[in-house]
Amino acid sequence: MRQSLKGFAVSVALLLFAAVPVYGSDVPLPDKIEIMQPAADVPENVRQFLGRWEGKWGTELNHIFIVTSVSASGAAEAIYAYGNAPKWNVTPDWHRVQGTISGNKLELPRFPNSAEVSYTLRGDGTLAGKYWHKSYLTPGTLVLVSK
């Protein structure tokens, strides 16, 4: 009986591991990444954005968004990284960015290619991303991988 329970537990663990989506295997990141503890006066809605988020833009592009620091004013510093999407002529890269959090939304300044990017924290704990470029919207969903 003990052996069959152990085998069952291993099977369940493998099944759960296989069901967890893997994002970002082709996404480069800087060598040093430090997520700063927020000051005591930082509101909870701002704190919730801190950490490493992974997902995809559309169905094509792996994306990692790491919010490394936040302040009581809603200012955020982050790493915006993405993988390879030949269909979109996108090659892997990363950038340090600054944004602003208001309510449950984090907005980044307009990118050099004129794209507008924002992330909204949903009730289920995921981030809903929006990437607007030349009147095209590419949605994304990101999950918190680590704080």
N, C-alpha and C positions, 0 to 999 in steps of 0.2 A: 504494500500500500504506500509506504514512504517513497519508494523508488518511482512509482507511477505519479505521485504528486510532484516530485522533483522534476520529472520529465515534462509534466503538464506546465509547471512554472517556467521552465526553460522555453517551451514552445510558445507560451503567451508572451514572454519577454522578446523573443525573436520576432513574433508577429507585430508587436507594438513598435519595435525598432524599425521594421521594414515599412510600417505605415507612416512614420515620421518623414515629412518631406525634407529633402536635402537641397539647400539653396547655396549658391555662392562658390561652388567648387572651382569656377573659372574667374572668380572675382578677386583682383589684387587688392591688398590693403597695405597701409604703411607698417613699417617694422615695429614702431612703438605706438601703442594705443592705451591711453589711460582714461578711465571713466572716473570723474571727480565726484566726491560726495557733495551733495548740495548743502548750502548753509541752512541753518535752522529756520530762517524766515521765508524759504522757498515754498510756495503753496503746493498742495498735493497734486493738483491738476497739471502743474509744470513738472514736478518730480517724476510723474508717470511716464514721461517721454525718455528718461534716461535709460541707456542700455543699447545692446546690439539687437537690431531688428533685421530679419532676413525675409526675402520673398521674391516676387517677380513683377516686372512691368509687363503687363499683358501676359502672353504665354511664351514670349520669346527671350526676355532679358532678365537674367538673375540680378538681384539688387540687394546690397547690404547698406543699411543706414545706421550709423552708430552715433547716438547722441552722447557726447563726452562731458558736457557741462551745461548747467542751466542756472539762471539767477532769478531772484525774486521779481525782477522787472519783466521776466518772460524771455529774456535773451537766451539763445541756445547756440552752442558750438557743436559741430558734428562732422562726421566723415561720410561722404556720399560716394558710394562705389558701385560699379556695375561690371558685368561680364561681357561675353561675346554674343553679338547678334548680327551675323552676316546679312540676314534679310533686311535689316535696318541700317547697314553700313556702320555698325557700332563695334568698336574694339574695347577691350577691358581697360579700365582706368579708375582712379579715385581722386577725390578733391576734398580739401577741408572747406567747410562752408559755415556760415552763420545764419541763424534764422530767428524768428520771433514766434513765441507761443502766446496765444490768446484763447482762453476757454479750453476747448479740447482740440485745437488746431495749431499746427506748426507750419509756418510758411517760410519758404526760402526766397531770397531776392532773385530777380530775374537772372537766368543763366546767360552766358555770353552768346549762346545760340538763340536767345529770346524765349526759351522755354520757361514756363512758370510751374513750380513744384510745390505741393502742399501735402500734408499728412494729417488725417483726422483720427483721433483715438476713439475707437468704437466701444460700445458696452461690453463686447465679448473679449476685450483686451487686445485686439489686433489693430494695426494701423491701416487705414484706407488711404492709399496714395493716389494723387492725381498729377499727371504730367501733361501739361498743355503745351503744344508746339504747333504753330502755324494752323490754328483752328482744329487740330486733331487732339483728342483726349485719349491718353493711354492710362487705364486704371491699374492699380497694383494693390496687393494685399501683403502685409508684412506681419510676421509673428515675432514676439520678443524671445530671443534665444538666451540672452544672459544680461544681468544687471551690471 
